[in-house]
Amino acid sequence: MAVIEFAEPGGPEVMRLARRPVPEPGPGQVLVKVTAAGVNGPDLKQRKGAYPPPPGASDLMGLEVSGEVVALGEGAGRWKTGDRICALTNGGGYAEYVTIDARHCLPVPEGVDEVDAAGLCETYFTVWSNIFHGHSIPEGGVFLVHGGSGGIGSTAVQLGAARGLRVFSTAGTEKGLDFIRSLGAERAINYRTEDFVEIVKEAGGADVILDFMGGDYLPRNLAAARIDCRIVQLAFDRGIKAELNIGLLMTKRIILTGSTLRPRPPEFKATVARELEAEAWPLFKAGKLRTVTHKVLPMAEVVEAHRMLEAGGHRGKILLKM
């Protein structure tokens, strides 16, 4: 099978097409013929040598795919050959075939194109597990999403609006702001010309904040938070270190947390998959959620896909078609 690999860490140019044997599914796994794979931030970090795969995982990049089940390992559960699925992988998605934990597969949502479905799982698992799983958010609560035009951001805006939250979201261009509004945001904030802190405070403060910036955004997020707010940190584009006003954290009873998805136990991901299928997937058929694909590129143009993601300015997901 064709795969995308790299011999040493570096820029996009280190990636190359190669050939490897088709893997065989082990117990509890399915073998999927990949239709398309999502390109995500962790792929860029892995290519640079900063995000090694966990023990036992494929060394290939690619954390989400869509495709057809073509073989079953023992105990693969509900799936049968010929099923069309989208799935969260632990790596290996940049290939024509990949083995996946059967519990981390979901049916392609009704009405969703199979190529577009390749961009669902990494973002939906991430947003659901951090914002909704095990948490209650008051009806009409304020949800501040930074970077609402990106892959995870656009998912968060849609899910928040679909679940009855008042979504406030930031972007840096007029096209980005229009895009965020089209996803259901009540207020699109131009972070270059507007102060999100004052805008959110005028709405009563945020109940939940999803942040990718870190650095000097942390004290501003604390200022924008209302009492009992939860701030979820998923990246740190503006720096890994930040000044924390512990007094404000205490008086507002703020919960400051963060996570990465890939190292989470398989059982946790299986739970999230079941919740998504029951509570989020029907919203596609109802028209309350939609896929957001920025660009689909052939597998051979993976270098351009990585450069596009690194450059920013994309709206939604970048996908590789196998």
C-alpha positions as CSV (number, residue, x, y, z in Angstrom):
1,M,0.0,0.0,0.0
2,A,1.0,3.6,-0.5
3,V,1.8,5.6,2.7
4,I,3.2,9.0,3.6
5,E,6.3,8.8,5.9
6,F,9.4,10.9,6.8
7,A,12.9,9.7,7.6
8,E,13.8,12.5,10.0
9,P,12.0,15.4,11.6
10,G,11.8,18.7,9.7
11,G,9.6,20.9,7.5
12,P,6.9,19.7,5.1
13,E,9.5,18.7,2.5
14,V,10.8,15.7,4.6
15,M,7.6,13.8,3.8
16,R,7.6,11.3,1.0
17,L,5.4,8.7,-0.7
18,A,6.5,5.1,0.2
19,R,5.3,1.5,0.1
20,R,4.5,-0.7,3.0
21,P,2.7,-4.0,3.6
22,V,-1.1,-3.8,4.3
23,P,-1.5,-4.3,8.0
24,E,-3.7,-7.0,9.5
25,P,-6.4,-6.3,12.1
26,G,-5.7,-7.6,15.5
27,P,-8.3,-8.6,18.2
28,G,-10.9,-5.9,18.5
29,Q,-9.7,-4.1,15.4
30,V,-11.0,-3.4,11.9
31,L,-9.0,-2.9,8.7
32,V,-10.2,0.1,6.8
33,K,-9.5,1.0,3.1
34,V,-9.0,4.8,3.6
35,T,-11.1,7.2,1.5
36,A,-9.7,10.3,3.0
37,A,-7.7,11.4,6.1
38,G,-7.8,14.6,8.1
39,V,-4.7,16.8,8.4
40,N,-4.4,18.2,12.0
41,G,-2.1,20.2,14.2
42,P,-0.7,17.1,15.9
43,D,0.5,15.8,12.5
44,L,2.6,18.9,12.1
45,K,4.1,18.4,15.6
46,Q,4.8,14.8,14.9
47,R,6.5,15.6,11.6
48,K,8.7,18.1,13.5
49,G,9.6,15.4,16.1
50,A,7.7,17.0,18.9
51,Y,4.8,14.6,19.2
52,P,5.9,11.0,19.1
53,P,3.3,8.3,18.7
54,P,2.4,6.3,21.9
55,P,3.8,2.8,22.4
56,G,2.3,0.3,20.1
57,A,0.9,2.9,17.7
58,S,1.8,3.3,14.0
59,D,4.7,5.7,13.3
60,L,2.7,7.1,10.4
61,M,0.8,10.4,10.8
62,G,-3.0,10.6,10.5
63,L,-5.4,10.7,13.4
64,E,-8.7,10.5,11.6
65,V,-10.0,8.8,8.5
66,S,-13.1,7.8,6.6
67,G,-13.4,4.7,4.5
68,E,-14.7,1.2,4.1
69,V,-14.3,-1.7,6.5
70,V,-12.6,-4.5,4.5
71,A,-11.5,-7.0,7.2
72,L,-12.3,-7.8,10.8
73,G,-10.2,-8.9,13.7
74,E,-11.7,-11.2,16.3
75,G,-14.2,-9.4,18.5
76,A,-14.7,-6.4,16.2
77,G,-18.2,-6.0,17.5
78,R,-20.9,-4.4,15.4
79,W,-19.0,-3.9,12.2
80,K,-19.0,-6.0,9.0
81,T,-17.1,-5.8,5.7
82,G,-18.5,-3.1,3.4
83,D,-19.5,-0.7,6.2
84,R,-18.7,2.9,5.5
85,I,-17.2,4.5,8.6
86,C,-15.3,7.5,9.9
87,A,-12.9,6.9,12.8
88,L,-10.4,8.2,15.3
89,T,-7.1,6.5,14.8
90,N,-4.0,6.4,17.0
91,G,-1.9,7.1,14.0
92,G,-1.5,5.5,10.6
93,G,-4.2,7.5,8.7
94,Y,-1.8,8.7,6.0
95,A,-2.0,5.4,4.2
96,E,-4.3,3.5,1.8
97,Y,-5.2,1.1,4.6
98,V,-5.2,1.4,8.4
99,T,-6.1,-0.8,11.4
100,I,-8.4,0.9,14.0
101,D,-9.9,0.0,17.3
102,A,-13.4,-1.0,16.3
103,R,-14.8,1.0,19.3
104,H,-13.4,4.2,17.9
105,C,-15.3,3.9,14.6
106,L,-18.6,5.6,13.9
107,P,-21.0,5.4,10.9
108,V,-20.7,8.2,8.4
109,P,-23.5,10.6,9.6
110,E,-26.6,10.5,7.4
111,G,-26.4,13.1,4.6
112,V,-22.6,13.6,5.0
113,D,-20.2,13.0,2.1
114,E,-17.7,10.3,2.9
115,V,-14.7,12.4,2.0
116,D,-15.9,15.3,4.2
117,A,-16.5,12.7,7.0
118,A,-12.7,12.2,7.2
119,G,-12.5,15.6,9.0
120,L,-15.0,14.9,11.7
121,C,-13.6,12.6,14.4
122,E,-10.4,14.4,15.6
123,T,-12.3,17.6,16.2
124,Y,-15.6,16.2,17.5
125,F,-13.9,13.8,19.9
126,T,-11.7,16.7,21.1
127,V,-14.5,19.2,21.6
128,W,-17.0,16.7,23.1
129,S,-14.5,15.2,25.5
130,N,-13.3,18.6,26.8
131,I,-16.5,20.7,26.7
132,F,-19.5,18.4,27.1
133,H,-18.4,15.0,28.4
134,G,-19.1,14.8,32.2
135,H,-20.0,18.5,32.4
136,S,-23.2,20.5,32.6
137,I,-23.4,23.9,31.1
138,P,-26.3,26.2,32.0
139,E,-29.0,26.6,29.3
140,G,-28.1,29.8,27.4
141,G,-24.6,29.9,28.9
142,V,-21.9,31.9,27.3
143,F,-19.3,29.9,25.4
144,L,-16.2,31.8,24.2
145,V,-14.3,30.0,21.4
146,H,-11.0,31.4,20.3
147,G,-10.1,30.7,16.7
148,G,-13.6,29.8,15.6
149,S,-12.7,29.5,11.9
150,G,-10.2,26.6,12.3
151,G,-11.0,22.9,12.5
152,I,-11.6,22.5,16.2
153,G,-12.9,26.0,16.6
154,S,-15.6,25.6,13.9
155,T,-16.7,22.4,15.4
156,A,-16.9,24.0,18.9
157,V,-19.0,26.9,17.5
158,Q,-21.4,24.6,15.8
159,L,-21.8,22.2,18.7
160,G,-22.2,25.0,21.2
161,A,-24.9,26.7,19.1
162,A,-26.7,23.4,18.4
163,R,-26.8,22.7,22.2
164,G,-28.3,26.0,23.0
165,L,-25.3,28.0,24.1
166,R,-24.6,31.7,23.4
167,V,-21.4,31.3,21.3
168,F,-18.9,34.2,21.1
169,S,-15.9,33.5,18.9
170,T,-12.8,35.3,17.7
171,A,-11.2,35.6,14.2
172,G,-8.9,38.0,12.6
173,T,-10.4,38.7,9.1
174,E,-13.8,39.7,7.8
175,K,-14.1,36.4,5.9
176,G,-13.4,34.6,9.1
177,L,-16.0,36.6,11.0
178,D,-18.6,35.9,8.4
179,F,-17.8,32.2,8.5
180,I,-18.2,32.1,12.3
181,R,-21.5,33.8,12.1
182,S,-22.7,31.3,9.4
183,L,-21.9,28.5,11.9
184,G,-24.2,29.9,14.5
185,A,-22.1,32.3,16.6
186,E,-24.1,35.0,18.3
187,R,-21.1,37.4,18.3
188,A,-18.1,37.2,16.0
189,I,-15.2,39.2,17.5
190,N,-12.3,40.7,15.5
191,Y,-9.4,40.1,17.9
192,R,-7.3,42.6,15.9
193,T,-9.7,45.6,16.4
194,E,-11.9,44.6,19.3
195,D,-11.4,43.6,23.0
196,F,-13.0,40.2,23.5
197,V,-12.8,40.7,27.3
198,E,-15.1,43.7,27.3
199,I,-17.5,42.2,24.8
200,V,-17.9,39.0,26.8
201,K,-18.1,40.8,30.1
202,E,-21.0,42.9,28.7
203,A,-22.8,39.6,28.1
204,G,-22.3,38.6,31.7
205,G,-19.0,36.8,31.4
206,A,-18.2,33.4,29.9
207,D,-19.3,30.1,31.4
208,V,-16.8,28.1,29.3
209,I,-13.8,29.3,27.3
210,L,-12.0,27.2,24.7
211,D,-8.5,28.5,24.1
212,F,-5.6,27.7,21.7
213,M,-3.5,30.7,22.4
214,G,-2.0,30.5,25.9
215,G,0.6,33.1,26.8
216,D,-0.9,36.6,27.4
217,Y,-4.4,35.3,26.6
218,L,-4.6,33.5,30.0
219,P,-5.1,36.6,32.2
220,R,-7.5,38.0,29.6
221,N,-9.5,34.8,29.7
222,L,-9.7,35.0,33.5
223,A,-10.9,38.6,33.2
224,A,-13.7,37.5,30.7
225,A,-14.8,34.6,32.9
226,R,-17.8,34.7,35.2
227,I,-18.0,32.8,38.5
228,D,-17.5,29.0,38.1
229,C,-16.2,29.4,34.6
230,R,-14.2,26.5,33.1
231,I,-11.3,27.5,30.9
232,V,-10.1,24.6,28.6
233,Q,-6.6,25.0,27.1
234,L,-5.9,22.9,24.0
235,A,-2.8,24.7,22.6
236,F,-0.4,27.6,23.3
237,D,0.3,29.4,20.1
238,R,1.2,32.6,22.0
239,G,3.5,30.8,24.4
240,I,3.7,28.0,26.9
241,K,4.2,30.4,29.9
242,A,1.6,32.8,31.3
243,E,0.9,35.0,34.3
244,L,-1.8,33.6,36.5
245,N,-3.7,35.8,39.0
246,I,-4.4,33.2,41.6
247,G,-6.6,35.5,43.6
248,L,-8.9,35.9,40.6
249,L,-8.9,32.2,40.0
250,M,-10.0,31.7,43.7
251,T,-12.6,34.4,43.9
252,K,-14.3,33.4,40.6
253,R,-13.9,29.7,41.4
254,I,-12.5,29.2,37.9
255,I,-11.5,25.7,36.7
256,L,-8.4,25.9,34.5
257,T,-7.8,22.6,32.6
258,G,-6.4,21.2,29.4
259,S,-5.7,17.9,27.7
260,T,-4.4,16.1,24.6
261,L,-6.5,13.4,23.0
262,R,-4.1,10.9,21.6
263,P,-2.7,9.6,25.0
264,R,-6.2,9.1,26.5
265,P,-7.1,5.4,27.3
266,P,-8.9,3.5,24.5
267,E,-11.9,2.9,26.9
268,F,-12.3,6.7,27.3
269,K,-12.3,7.2,23.5
270,A,-14.9,4.4,23.2
271,T,-17.1,6.2,25.6
272,V,-16.8,9.5,23.7
273,A,-17.6,7.7,20.5
274,R,-20.9,6.3,21.9
275,E,-21.9,9.7,23.2
276,L,-21.2,11.4,19.9
277,E,-23.2,8.8,18.0
278,A,-26.1,9.2,20.3
279,E,-26.1,13.0,20.9
280,A,-24.2,14.7,18.1
281,W,-24.5,12.5,15.0
282,P,-28.3,12.9,14.7
283,L,-27.8,16.7,14.5
284,F,-26.3,16.3,11.0
285,K,-29.5,14.8,9.7
286,A,-31.5,17.5,11.5
287,G,-29.4,20.2,9.8
288,K,-28.0,21.6,13.0
289,L,-24.5,20.5,12.2
290,R,-22.6,20.4,8.9
291,T,-19.1,19.4,7.8
292,V,-16.7,22.2,7.2
293,T,-14.0,21.3,4.6
294,H,-11.6,24.0,3.5
295,K,-9.6,22.0,0.9
296,V,-9.3,18.4,-0.3
297,L,-5.9,17.5,-1.8
298,P,-4.7,14.2,-3.2
299,M,-2.4,12.1,-1.1
300,A,0.6,13.0,-3.3
301,E,0.2,16.7,-2.3
302,V,0.7,16.1,1.4
303,V,3.5,18.7,1.5
304,E,1.1,21.4,0.2
305,A,-1.5,20.3,2.8
306,H,0.9,20.7,5.7
307,R,2.1,24.1,4.4
308,M,-1.5,25.2,4.1
309,L,-2.3,24.2,7.6
310,E,0.9,25.9,9.0
311,A,0.1,29.1,7.1
312,G,-3.2,29.5,8.8
313,G,-6.2,31.4,7.4
314,H,-8.0,28.2,6.5
315,R,-11.7,27.8,7.3
316,G,-12.5,24.3,8.5
317,K,-10.6,21.1,7.7
318,I,-7.9,20.2,5.2
319,L,-8.2,16.7,3.9
320,L,-6.1,14.2,2.0
321,K,-7.9,12.0,-0.5
322,M,-6.2,8.6,-0.9
